[in-house]
Amino acid sequence: MGNSLGCSASGERLVSAARDGDLLEARMLLEFNPCLAKYSTFGGLNSPLHFAAAKGHNDIVTLLLENGADVNCRNYCGQTALMQACRHGHWEVVQTLLLYRCNVTKGRLSERQNGTAFCSSGRHVRCIRRIGCRLCPSPCPTMPSIEASERDVSRSNSSLGSSSGRRYDQHALAKFINKPADGGITALHIAALNGYADCVQLLLDLHADVAAVTFHYGSSMNLIVLCGRREVHLCTMQLVEEI
């Protein structure tokens, strides 16, 4: 992973530059040794890409990826750079990682949480939309919440990826959105528990399952009723009436 004694000092300098947003320092170090892009810290196994993604330094994220950083590498918690960006709501970084074809279906090793769950916990709707565009590259009438600009991002993803022209796959999208973490908790449960009505509405547009059951809270519908969140309850009831 680039942790040999010869490059550890330079690697730590790159980590500091990625964390602090020092683009000039990062560029200088990578010009001297491009292999530093794959460096990881000894204790936490966090790469410079993890630090840059967590802090939202999109220009450094791009620089690291251009120099061969592994877009899907994990840290000691099993988190990828995409999860770090989703946790902190850095949608520009999420967009860049998607353009470099990161694996959106990867989950955290310890709790099996994917990027959507991290987005829901922080009410980062823009990040969810971009992940939805990645899984749904073609414009779809069942996803009115996704804006035209985000559809342009999905077209870029499609052209950068395979030339086969992926079609909208409702089953794959629903499977990803409803992927449970430990205890059966889904992204919809997290958004409902925190009372994030806009996040709940978007997840419902992306075919989140209101009947998904958790070990502690029951179904998403039960959780919404127990929390007494009026806006969230209205979103869910509107969906039930349409069905």
C-alpha positions as CSV (number, residue, x, y, z in Angstrom):
1,M,0.0,0.0,0.0
2,G,2.9,2.3,-0.3
3,N,4.0,2.2,3.3
4,S,7.7,1.4,2.8
5,L,10.1,3.3,4.9
6,G,11.4,5.2,1.9
7,C,8.0,6.9,1.2
8,S,6.3,7.0,4.6
9,A,7.5,10.6,5.3
10,S,6.3,11.8,1.9
11,G,3.1,9.8,2.3
12,E,2.3,11.5,5.6
13,R,2.9,14.8,4.0
14,L,0.5,13.9,1.3
15,V,-2.1,12.8,3.9
16,S,-1.7,16.2,5.6
17,A,-2.1,18.0,2.3
18,A,-5.2,16.0,1.4
19,R,-6.7,16.7,4.8
20,D,-5.9,20.4,4.8
21,G,-6.8,21.1,1.2
22,D,-3.2,22.0,0.1
23,L,-3.4,21.4,-3.6
24,L,0.0,22.8,-4.4
25,E,1.7,20.6,-1.9
26,A,-0.2,17.5,-3.0
27,R,0.6,18.2,-6.7
28,M,4.3,18.6,-5.9
29,L,4.5,15.4,-4.0
30,L,2.7,13.4,-6.6
31,E,4.8,14.8,-9.4
32,F,7.9,13.6,-7.5
33,N,6.3,10.1,-6.7
34,P,2.9,9.3,-8.3
35,C,2.8,6.0,-6.2
36,L,2.1,8.1,-3.1
37,A,-1.5,8.3,-4.3
38,K,-1.9,4.7,-3.0
39,Y,-0.3,5.4,0.4
40,S,-2.3,4.6,3.5
41,T,-1.6,5.4,7.2
42,F,-0.2,2.7,9.4
43,G,-2.8,2.8,12.1
44,G,-6.1,3.7,10.5
45,L,-5.3,2.6,7.0
46,N,-6.9,5.8,5.7
47,S,-5.6,6.8,2.3
48,P,-5.1,10.4,1.2
49,L,-8.3,9.8,-0.9
50,H,-10.3,9.1,2.3
51,F,-9.1,12.3,4.0
52,A,-9.7,14.5,0.9
53,A,-13.2,13.0,0.4
54,A,-14.1,13.4,4.1
55,K,-13.1,17.1,4.0
56,G,-14.7,17.8,0.6
57,H,-11.5,18.8,-1.2
58,N,-12.7,17.8,-4.7
59,D,-9.7,19.1,-6.6
60,I,-7.4,16.9,-4.5
61,V,-9.7,14.0,-4.9
62,T,-9.5,14.4,-8.7
63,L,-5.7,14.8,-8.5
64,L,-5.3,11.6,-6.5
65,L,-7.6,9.6,-8.8
66,E,-5.7,10.8,-11.9
67,N,-2.5,9.5,-10.3
68,G,-3.8,6.0,-9.7
69,A,-5.5,6.1,-6.3
70,D,-7.8,3.2,-5.8
71,V,-11.3,4.6,-5.8
72,N,-12.7,1.6,-4.0
73,C,-10.1,1.2,-1.3
74,R,-11.3,0.7,2.3
75,N,-10.0,2.0,5.6
76,Y,-9.9,0.0,8.8
77,C,-13.6,0.4,9.3
78,G,-14.4,-0.9,5.9
79,Q,-15.4,2.5,4.6
80,T,-14.7,3.7,1.1
81,A,-14.0,7.3,0.0
82,L,-17.6,7.4,-1.3
83,M,-19.0,6.6,2.2
84,Q,-16.8,9.3,3.7
85,A,-18.1,11.9,1.1
86,C,-21.7,10.7,1.7
87,R,-21.4,10.9,5.5
88,H,-20.3,14.6,5.3
89,G,-22.5,15.6,2.4
90,H,-19.9,16.5,-0.1
91,W,-21.9,16.0,-3.3
92,E,-19.2,17.3,-5.6
93,V,-16.9,14.7,-4.3
94,V,-19.6,12.0,-4.7
95,Q,-20.0,13.1,-8.3
96,T,-16.3,12.9,-9.0
97,L,-16.0,9.4,-7.5
98,L,-19.0,8.3,-9.5
99,L,-17.3,9.6,-12.7
100,Y,-14.3,7.4,-11.8
101,R,-16.7,4.4,-11.6
102,C,-16.6,3.8,-7.8
103,N,-18.6,0.8,-6.6
104,V,-21.7,2.3,-5.1
105,T,-23.0,-1.1,-3.9
106,K,-20.1,-1.7,-1.5
107,G,-21.2,-1.6,2.2
108,R,-19.3,-1.0,5.4
109,L,-17.9,-4.2,6.6
110,S,-18.9,-3.9,10.3
111,E,-22.5,-2.7,9.9
112,R,-23.1,-3.3,6.1
113,Q,-24.2,0.3,5.6
114,N,-23.9,1.6,2.1
115,G,-23.5,5.1,0.8
116,T,-27.3,5.8,0.9
117,A,-27.5,5.0,4.6
118,F,-24.7,7.5,5.3
119,C,-26.5,10.1,3.2
120,S,-29.7,9.6,5.1
121,S,-28.1,9.9,8.5
122,G,-26.9,13.4,7.5
123,R,-29.9,14.5,5.4
124,H,-27.7,14.8,2.3
125,V,-30.3,14.7,-0.4
126,R,-28.0,15.8,-3.2
127,C,-25.7,12.9,-2.6
128,I,-28.6,10.4,-2.7
129,R,-29.8,11.9,-6.0
130,R,-26.4,11.5,-7.6
131,I,-26.1,7.9,-6.4
132,G,-29.6,7.4,-7.8
133,C,-28.5,8.8,-11.1
134,R,-25.6,6.3,-11.1
135,L,-27.9,3.4,-10.7
136,C,-30.5,5.0,-13.1
137,P,-28.5,6.4,-16.0
138,S,-31.6,6.8,-18.2
139,P,-34.3,9.5,-17.4
140,C,-37.2,7.8,-15.8
141,P,-40.7,9.2,-15.2
142,T,-40.9,7.6,-11.8
143,M,-38.1,9.7,-10.5
144,P,-39.3,13.3,-10.7
145,S,-37.0,14.5,-7.9
146,I,-33.9,14.1,-10.0
147,E,-33.1,17.4,-11.7
148,A,-31.9,17.8,-15.3
149,S,-28.4,18.6,-14.3
150,E,-28.1,15.3,-12.4
151,R,-29.3,13.5,-15.5
152,D,-26.4,15.0,-17.3
153,V,-24.1,13.5,-14.7
154,S,-25.7,10.1,-15.3
155,R,-25.1,10.4,-19.1
156,S,-21.4,11.2,-18.3
157,N,-21.3,8.1,-16.1
158,S,-22.7,6.0,-18.9
159,S,-20.3,7.3,-21.5
160,L,-17.3,6.9,-19.2
161,G,-18.3,3.3,-18.3
162,S,-19.3,0.6,-20.7
163,S,-20.6,1.5,-24.2
164,S,-23.5,-0.9,-23.9
165,G,-25.8,1.8,-22.7
166,R,-27.3,0.6,-19.4
167,R,-31.0,0.8,-19.0
168,Y,-33.0,1.7,-16.0
169,D,-33.2,-1.3,-13.8
170,Q,-35.9,-0.8,-11.2
171,H,-35.2,-4.0,-9.4
172,A,-31.5,-3.3,-9.0
173,L,-32.2,0.3,-7.8
174,A,-34.9,-0.9,-5.3
175,K,-32.5,-3.7,-4.0
176,F,-29.8,-1.1,-3.4
177,I,-32.0,1.5,-1.7
178,N,-33.6,-1.2,0.5
179,K,-30.3,-2.9,1.4
180,P,-30.5,-3.5,5.2
181,A,-27.7,-2.9,7.6
182,D,-27.4,-4.7,11.0
183,G,-30.7,-5.1,12.6
184,G,-32.5,-4.7,9.3
185,I,-32.2,-0.9,9.3
186,T,-32.5,0.7,5.9
187,A,-31.9,4.3,4.6
188,L,-35.6,5.0,4.9
189,H,-35.6,4.0,8.6
190,I,-32.7,6.3,9.3
191,A,-34.4,9.3,7.5
192,A,-37.7,8.6,9.1
193,L,-36.2,8.3,12.6
194,N,-34.5,11.7,12.2
195,G,-37.6,13.3,10.7
196,Y,-36.0,14.3,7.3
197,A,-39.1,14.7,5.2
198,D,-37.3,15.7,2.0
199,C,-35.0,12.7,2.4
200,V,-37.9,10.3,3.0
201,Q,-39.7,11.7,-0.1
202,L,-36.7,11.1,-2.3
203,L,-36.2,7.6,-1.0
204,L,-39.8,6.8,-1.7
205,D,-39.4,8.1,-5.2
206,L,-36.5,5.7,-5.5
207,H,-38.8,2.8,-4.5
208,A,-37.8,2.5,-0.8
209,D,-39.9,-0.1,0.9
210,V,-42.1,1.3,3.7
211,A,-42.8,-2.3,4.8
212,A,-39.2,-3.2,5.5
213,V,-39.0,-4.4,9.1
214,T,-36.2,-3.7,11.6
215,F,-35.3,-5.7,14.7
216,H,-36.0,-2.7,17.1
217,Y,-38.5,-0.4,15.4
218,G,-40.7,-2.6,13.2
219,S,-41.5,-1.3,9.7
220,S,-40.8,2.1,8.4
221,M,-44.5,3.0,8.6
222,N,-44.5,2.1,12.3
223,L,-41.4,4.1,12.9
224,I,-42.9,7.2,11.3
225,V,-46.1,6.9,13.4
226,L,-44.0,6.4,16.6
227,C,-41.8,9.4,15.9
228,G,-44.8,11.6,15.2
229,R,-43.1,13.5,12.4
230,R,-46.0,15.2,10.6
231,E,-44.2,16.0,7.4
232,V,-42.7,12.5,7.1
233,H,-46.1,11.0,7.8
234,L,-47.7,13.1,5.0
235,C,-45.1,11.9,2.5
236,T,-45.7,8.3,3.3
237,M,-49.5,8.6,3.4
238,Q,-49.4,10.2,0.0
239,L,-47.5,7.2,-1.4
240,V,-50.0,4.8,0.2
241,E,-52.9,6.7,-1.4
242,E,-51.3,6.5,-4.8
243,I,-50.8,2.8,-4.5
